[in-house]
Amino acid sequence: MSVKHRAAAAILLFIIGMLLISLALPSAFAGQLDLDVVIAQDRLDLRENEDEEEGGFHVPLFALATFFGLLAAVTGVKNSSYRWLRKLVPLDIPRKLHRYSSIACWTLFMVTFLIWAPTYYSDRGRIFHTLHGMLALSTCMFAVASILSGAGMLRNVRRWRLVHLVLSNMAFLLLVLTDLTGIALED
């Protein structure tokens, strides 16, 4: 796939993600009454039950993905082509560690997200009706765009460096915000 096709795919994926989020926004802020109408709540526990197998598996997996993402961010800064960024990390870190930690982070995130979404839907009837779910979807979109821009950099294409830096850091920031909102909302 050429660089132009990757850029077009990343932009299209981002637009589709933002469209999904914008469709989810009205129900996210509609309040409890909207949720009562859509989901019969007589048998439904609105919190994810950590004791059951289908519920709390995503919490430790996303925490592990966040750890690998932090490692990828630090190693990415150290191996950056921008000198002012390289000076921020005083350690000598091999470039391959960045690739492996990035692959571990986003693979773990994507697999967990793809397993979590149907589980959550079967439990609650909707997926992206909370800020936590919308942030997870945004993280997924930025992660895919980051992966595509990182693959463009494997060919040593310099124009992808800044794009990859911005997309990767946005994906990691959204991952951290997703974790924090999940903790705050106990979701």
SVG drawing of the C-alpha trace seen along z (x, -y; Angstrom):
<svg xmlns="http://www.w3.org/2000/svg" viewBox="-39 -21 62 37">
<polyline fill="none" stroke="black" stroke-width="0.4" points="0.0,0.0 1.4,-3.4 1.9,-6.3 -1.0,-8.2 -3.3,-5.2 -2.2,-4.8 -2.9,-8.5 -6.3,-8.3 -7.1,-5.1 -6.0,-6.8 -8.1,-9.9 -11.1,-7.9 -10.9,-5.8 -10.6,-8.9 -13.7,-10.4 -15.7,-7.2 -14.6,-7.1 -15.6,-10.7 -18.9,-10.0 -19.6,-7.1 -18.7,-9.2 -21.0,-12.0 -23.8,-9.5 -23.1,-8.3 -23.0,-11.7 -26.7,-12.4 -27.3,-9.1 -24.3,-9.6 -25.6,-12.9 -29.3,-12.1 -29.4,-10.9 -30.8,-7.9 -34.3,-8.3 -33.1,-7.5 -31.3,-4.4 -34.4,-3.2 -36.4,-3.4 -33.9,-1.4 -32.8,1.2 -35.1,3.1 -33.2,2.7 -35.0,5.2 -32.3,7.9 -29.5,5.7 -26.6,4.6 -25.3,1.3 -21.9,1.9 -19.5,4.4 -19.4,7.3 -15.8,8.0 -16.7,11.4 -18.0,12.8 -15.8,13.9 -17.5,11.8 -16.9,8.5 -13.7,7.3 -11.2,8.9 -10.6,5.7 -9.3,3.7 -5.9,5.5 -5.4,6.0 -5.9,2.2 -3.6,1.4 -1.0,3.7 -1.5,2.0 -1.1,-1.4 2.2,-0.2 3.5,1.0 2.2,-2.3 4.2,-4.3 7.3,-2.2 6.7,-2.9 6.3,-6.6 9.5,-6.9 11.5,-4.8 9.9,-6.7 11.0,-10.0 14.5,-8.7 14.8,-7.4 13.1,-10.4 14.8,-12.2 14.1,-15.5 17.2,-16.3 15.3,-18.4 13.1,-15.3 16.0,-12.9 17.6,-15.0 14.6,-14.5 15.5,-10.9 19.0,-10.4 19.1,-6.6 20.4,-4.6 17.4,-2.6 17.5,-0.4 15.1,-1.3 13.7,2.3 12.3,1.9 10.1,-0.9 8.7,1.3 8.2,4.3 6.5,2.3 4.3,0.5 3.3,3.7 2.6,5.2 0.6,2.1 -1.7,1.7 -2.1,5.5 -3.2,6.0 -5.4,2.9 -7.1,3.9 -7.7,7.6 -9.1,6.6 -11.3,3.9 -12.6,6.3 -13.4,8.9 -14.8,6.3 -17.2,4.6 -19.6,7.6 -19.3,8.7 -20.3,5.2 -23.1,5.0 -24.6,8.3 -24.4,7.1 -25.8,3.6 -27.4,3.4 -25.3,0.5 -21.6,-0.2 -20.6,-3.8 -23.2,-5.5 -20.7,-6.7 -17.7,-9.0 -15.5,-6.0 -16.8,-4.0 -16.4,-7.0 -12.8,-7.6 -12.1,-3.9 -13.4,-4.2 -11.4,-7.3 -8.3,-5.6 -8.9,-2.7 -9.2,-5.1 -6.0,-7.0 -4.2,-3.7 -5.0,-2.5 -3.9,-5.8 -0.7,-5.6 0.0,-2.1 -0.4,-3.1 1.8,-6.1 4.4,-4.0 4.4,-1.5 5.1,-4.4 8.1,-5.3 9.6,-1.8 10.4,-2.8 12.3,-5.8 9.8,-8.3 10.6,-11.5 7.2,-13.2 5.5,-10.6 7.6,-11.4 5.6,-14.4 2.3,-12.7 3.3,-9.5 4.5,-11.6 1.2,-13.4 -1.0,-10.4 0.9,-8.2 0.9,-10.6 -2.8,-11.4 -3.6,-7.6 -1.6,-7.2 -3.2,-10.2 -6.6,-8.9 -5.7,-5.5 -4.7,-7.1 -7.9,-9.2 -9.9,-6.0 -8.3,-4.2 -8.9,-7.2 -12.6,-7.6 -13.1,-3.9 -11.7,-4.1 -13.7,-7.2 -17.0,-5.8 -16.2,-2.3 -17.1,-1.2"/>
</svg>
